[in-house]
């Protein structure tokens, strides 16, 4: 089984249509149903594919996209209604 790493995926765009597509793409990788901020576990291949899709979709003059790998030794604190990220149970075909 491929190794999974914990990532933060976040995006901000003034375009409602691009935001909806980014959310759809994120959920296609099994990410949580947040609107524009996701904590997830991805393999290297999944991370590359997700980044390619966001890179192709984002407008570099208007949008911001962050893909941040977390150090597994780091502590994480959560507030509010949160659920721990789980490995993807969906297979993305696109």
C-alpha positions as CSV (number, residue, x, y, z in Angstrom):
1,X,0.0,0.0,0.0
2,X,1.4,3.4,-0.9
3,X,2.5,5.7,1.9
4,X,0.1,8.6,2.6
5,X,1.1,12.0,3.9
6,X,-1.1,14.5,5.7
7,X,-1.7,17.7,3.7
8,X,-3.6,20.9,4.0
9,X,-5.4,21.9,0.8
10,X,-6.8,25.4,0.7
11,X,-8.0,27.7,-2.1
12,X,-9.5,31.1,-2.5
13,X,-11.1,32.5,-5.6
14,X,-13.6,35.3,-6.4
15,X,-15.1,33.0,-9.1
16,X,-18.1,31.0,-7.8
17,X,-17.8,28.7,-10.8
18,X,-14.1,27.9,-10.3
19,X,-14.7,27.5,-6.5
20,X,-17.5,24.9,-7.3
21,X,-15.2,23.0,-9.7
22,X,-12.3,23.1,-7.1
23,X,-14.7,21.7,-4.5
24,X,-15.8,19.0,-6.9
25,X,-12.2,18.0,-7.7
26,X,-11.3,18.0,-4.0
27,X,-14.2,15.7,-3.1
28,X,-13.3,13.5,-6.1
29,X,-10.1,12.7,-4.1
30,X,-12.2,11.9,-1.0
31,X,-11.5,15.1,0.8
32,X,-13.8,16.3,3.5
33,X,-16.9,18.4,2.5
34,X,-15.5,21.8,3.6
35,X,-15.9,24.6,1.1
36,X,-12.3,25.6,0.5
37,X,-10.1,24.1,3.2
38,X,-9.3,20.5,3.5
39,X,-7.2,18.3,5.7
40,X,-6.4,15.1,3.9
41,X,-4.1,12.1,3.5
42,X,-2.8,11.7,0.0
43,X,-0.2,9.5,-1.7
44,X,2.5,11.2,-3.8
45,X,0.5,10.3,-7.0
46,X,-2.8,11.7,-5.6
47,X,-1.0,14.9,-4.6
48,X,0.5,15.3,-8.0
49,X,-2.8,14.7,-9.8
50,X,-4.7,17.1,-7.4
51,X,-2.1,19.8,-7.9
52,X,-2.2,19.4,-11.7
53,X,-6.0,19.8,-11.7
54,X,-5.9,22.9,-9.5
55,X,-3.0,24.4,-11.5
56,X,-4.9,23.9,-14.7
57,X,-8.1,25.4,-13.2
58,X,-6.8,28.3,-11.1
59,X,-6.4,31.8,-12.6
60,X,-2.9,33.0,-11.4
61,X,-4.1,36.6,-11.3
62,X,-7.1,36.1,-9.1
63,X,-6.9,32.7,-7.3
64,X,-4.8,31.4,-4.4
65,X,-4.1,27.7,-4.0
66,X,-2.1,26.2,-1.1
67,X,-1.0,22.5,-0.8
68,X,1.0,22.1,2.3
69,X,2.4,18.8,3.5
70,X,2.4,18.5,7.3
71,X,5.2,17.1,9.3
72,X,4.0,13.9,10.9
73,X,5.8,14.8,14.1
74,X,3.8,18.1,14.5
75,X,1.0,18.4,16.9
76,X,-2.4,19.5,15.5
77,X,-5.2,21.3,17.3
78,X,-8.7,21.5,16.1
79,X,-11.7,23.7,17.2
80,X,-15.3,23.5,16.1
81,X,-17.0,20.7,14.2
82,X,-14.1,18.8,12.8
83,X,-13.5,15.2,11.8
84,X,-10.1,13.7,11.5
85,X,-8.9,13.1,8.0
86,X,-9.1,9.6,6.8
87,X,-7.5,7.9,3.8
88,X,-9.4,8.3,0.6
89,X,-12.1,5.7,0.1
90,X,-12.9,7.0,-3.3
91,X,-11.1,6.4,-6.6
92,X,-10.8,9.4,-8.8
93,X,-11.0,8.8,-12.5
94,X,-10.7,11.9,-14.6
